[in-house]
Amino acid sequence: MAETKSAPLTPELYAYVLAHNPPLDPVRRALVESTHTLFPDNALKQVAEEQAPLLAFLVRLTGARNVVEVGTFTGLSALSMAQALPEDGRLITLDISEEWTAHARAAWAEAGVADRIDLRIAPALDSLRALPAEPHIDLAFIDANKDGYIDYWEEIVPRLRPGGLIVVDNVLFMGQVVDPAVTGGPGAHIREFNAHVAADRRTEAVMLTVADGLTLARRTG
């Protein structure tokens, strides 16, 4: 059995990690706090604080200009990626909630990046299928309903340019992926998705123990 080299993530160590990451600007900090205040029962849908600068870093690293996000919630991940885009870059983000995304729109406007973000309110699968079929996406981020992950993946991969990147959140789903007692629900859907990605020869993927698990996949063919 493989031995982990990961240090136990105590509250003190987590605070240390955040302190050594790029800090959230005032708009993103306020968005994190207001999301927990206004939507306490759903606040876990927001990306982890360390993921916000990571997503921005990946946009800059890949030189992305065309980004697609599946799952907007209150807009922290979209805001982080939009801030990292060049002026001619565009981010399409997909959601079905007018309530949550109204909060997102306000934050994007305050940050001055609303003109870079195209929010589409509709079932995400319909919105993905309406995108041009040819490879044009530089970076995609999937963080929505877990039973739709495989379908989202299958719509995105053919539209991803060679060398383009897909980032997928919650791929450990609170450890449920290795719990044999979990035979249904989101944990089982994520387990099935992870197996699907591992078998996909169009991409090269790595799974990381960031937050609730993060997969990075690069299109190779």
Secondary structure as UniProt FT lines:
FT   HELIX           11..19
FT   HELIX           26..38
FT   TURN            40..42
FT   HELIX           43..45
FT   TURN            49..50
FT   HELIX           51..62
FT   STRAND          66..70
FT   TURN            73..74
FT   HELIX           76..84
FT   TURN            87..88
FT   STRAND          90..95
FT   HELIX           98..111
FT   HELIX           114..116
FT   STRAND          117..121
FT   HELIX           124..129
FT   STRAND          137..142
FT   HELIX           146..148
FT   HELIX           149..156
FT   HELIX           157..159
FT   STRAND          160..169
FT   HELIX           173..178
FT   TURN            180..181
FT   HELIX           185..198
FT   TURN            201..202
FT   STRAND          203..208
FT   TURN            211..212
FT   STRAND          214..219
//
